[in-house]
Amino acid sequence: MASNTQHYQLDLPVFDAPVRLLIVVAPYYRAIADGLIAGARATAERAGAVIDLIEVPGALEIPTAIGIAGRQANYDGYVALGCVVRGETTHYETVCNDSSRGLTLLGLQGLVIGNGILTVENMEQAEVRADPAGQNKGGGAAAAALHLVALSRKWRKQDDKGRPGGDTDVIRLAGELEGSTRK
């Protein structure tokens, strides 16, 4: 199956202190999960991040595991990985909606999360999206988490006037440099 999706290399943030990421994966479809993990690892390692990996039974358990880690562990960010393939019942909608909603709520509470849970119609779509040499959605989820870590660190710091965003990590999004323009 050919894909007309354009691919680009997202510039990763440059960090002034190490980043700890937790990858939480639901390996129900092992080959898909392995591709997502490979992409996420490669992206995180390119940014110099330290990675831990845990597995949970399914996509619905990913937000719970991240929520527990957010309360009890010391990570800068999280990468959620898994795959939900449409079946013959409405369970697909429940798993897609509830896992996404759970991650969104955790993010709104202040956790930094890159969402790489694939929601697809068939295995062919999943294979293309999970392949690090294809759409590399695992790498994209890790990049999203890293960018949010950089933003979190930027806003946590203050300049000499007490405003957020003093000297901070550099953030590049799609080749454009974002940074403080204050003098």
N, C-alpha and C positions, 0 to 999 in steps of 0.2 A: 504494500500500500504506500503510495507516494504521498509526501507531505509538502504542501506549499508554504509552510510556516517559515518565516525568516528567523534565522538564528543570529544572535549577536553575543559578544563577550562582554559581560557586565563587569565594569571595573569594581574592584573590591575596596572597602575602606582600608586605610592604613591606621593601625592601632599603636598607641604609645604604651599600652600595657596588655599583657596576654588576655585572650578571650577564652572562656570555658563554655563549650556548647554541649548540650545533651541531645542526642538523637534518640527519639522514641519512635520505634517502628512496629507496625503490625504485619508480621510476615505470612499472612494467610496465603498469599501467592508468592512463594519463596523467590522465584526467579525475578519477578517484578521488584520485590523488596530489595533483593541484592543489587539490582541496577540502580534503584533510588539511593541506597546506602553508598554505593561507589561514587555516584555523582556528588552527593552531599559531602562525603569525606574529602574528595579531591578539592572541592571548592573551599571547604573550611581549612584544609591544610595549606592551600595557596595563600590564605590570609593569616596563617600562623596560629590558628585556633587549636586549642586542646579539646579533644573530642571524647566523650563517653557515649556508649550505645547501650540501650536496653530494648528488650522486646516485650510487647504486650499481646494478649490474645487476639484483639481485633481493633478496628478503627474507633469503635465507641469507647474503648479504654484509653486511647491516647490522651484526650484532654484530662482525664482523671490522673493519669501518671504524671503529666506535666504539672497539674495543680499540686499534687503531693510534693514533687520535686521543688516547685516554687516556694513551698512553705518550709521544707525540711532540708533542702540541699543548697549549694552555693554555686549556681550557674548564672552566666551572663545572659544566655539565650537558649532557645529550644528549637529543634527541627522535628516536625511531625511528618512521618512518612508512612504510607500504606496505599492500598488500592481497594476500591469498591467497584465491582463489575455488576451492571444491571442484570437482574435475574427475572424470574417470572412473577415475583410478588412485590408488594409495596415496601418490603423491608429495605430495599435499595434507597428509597427516598428518606426513610427514617435514619439509616446509618449516615448517609451523606449530609443531611440537614443537621442532625444532632451532633455529629463530630465537628462539623464546621462551626456551628453555633457555640459549642463548648470552647473551641479554640479562640473564637472571637471574644467571648466573655472573659476568658483568661487574659487576652491581650488588652482589653479595656480596663482590666484590673491592674495592669502594669507589667505583666510578663511579656517578654520579647519572644515572639514565635514566628517561624517561617513555616507555612503550611504547604506540605508536599503530599497530601493525601489525594491520590488520583481518584476521580469519579468518571468512569468510562462506560461505554456501551458494550465493549467486547475486549477480548485479550489482545487483539492486534493494536487497538488504540493504546492500551496499557503498555505494551512492549515498546512502541515508538516514544511514548512520553517518559518512560523510565530509563531508556537507554542513554548512558552518559554521552554517547556519540550521536544521539538523536536529539530529542527535545530537552533532555537532561533536567527534568522537573525536580529531581533530588538536589542537584546543584543549585537550581533556582531557589528552592526553599532555604538552603543554607545561606545563599547570598542575601535573601530577604532578611533572615535572622541577623546576619552580620551587619547589614545596613541599619537595622533597628537598634542593635547594640551600640553602633556608632552614634546614632541620634540620641539615644538614652544617655550616653556618656557626655555628649556635647551639651545637652540641656541640664545635666547635673552640675556641670562646672559653671563658675561665675567669673565674669571679668572684674576688673578693679572697681567698677561702679556697682557691683552686686547684681548685674544683669546676667542671665544665662548665656552661655556660649562664648566664654573667653577663649584662650588658646585651646584648641580641641583637635581631636582626630580629624583627618581629612576625609571627606565623604565625596565620592564620585558616583554619579548616577548616569549611566549611558554616556559616559565620556565627558559630561559637564562637571565642572568643579563647583561645589557648594561650600561656602564657608562664611565666616564673619567678615563683613565689609566695614565694620566699625573702626574708627581711628581713635 
